[in-house]
Amino acid sequence: MVSRKILIALGVFAVLAIGIGSVCAVQNIEVDGMKFCIPDEYKEDTSLATEGVTNEDGFKIYNRTYFDSSNKMIHISVFHGKDTDKLSLDDLKEPTDVKKTIKGYDGLLDHDKDAGLYFFTYIKNGKVSIITVEDESLLEKVIV
């Protein structure tokens, strides 16, 4: 009798786990070795992706852009170059940036009210990551 109760409890737990997993489903992605989570309702626009394009300043840039069904965007940009491992947040700080910590990462948050976009910039492993979203609460979901 005890084993039957255990099996029923495990079955209920499995159903709950699947239900919760489908509500909180995310896509685990990597951009130049940096890990991020994209909510499942967002789909990548691969036509906007770049993979290690070197700009005029010698930085290698990697970009991914995702949109949901209402065209809200998540954009991730990771770049690095010869001296990015020596950069500090103070080197990147713009006058409108505010220092903020998200998911344990010290970074810079900027809000462009005209465009309706939030930008969070942080440095990890000698690489600079910039996450752009329309809803500030998405930053907590995207950053791993």
Stockholm file with secondary structure:
# STOCKHOLM 1.0

chainA/1-144         MVSRKILIALGVFAVLAIGIGSVCAVQNIEVDGMKFCIPDEYKEDTSLATEGVTNEDGFKIYNRTYFDSSNKMIHISVFHGKDTDKLSLDDLKEPTDVKKTIKGYDGLLDHDKDAGLYFFTYIKNGKVSIITVEDESLLEKVIV
#=GR chainA/1-144 SS CHHHHHHHHHHHHHHHHHHHHHHTCEEEEEETTEEEEEETTCEECGGGCEEEEECTTSCEEEEEEEECTTCCEEEEEEEECTTGGGCCHHHHCCTTCEEEEETTEEEEEEEETTTTEEEEEEEETTEEEEEEESSTTHHHHHBC
#=GC SS_cons         CHHHHHHHHHHHHHHHHHHHHHHTCEEEEEETTEEEEEETTCEECGGGCEEEEECTTSCEEEEEEEECTTCCEEEEEEEECTTGGGCCHHHHCCTTCEEEEETTEEEEEEEETTTTEEEEEEEETTEEEEEEESSTTHHHHHBC
//
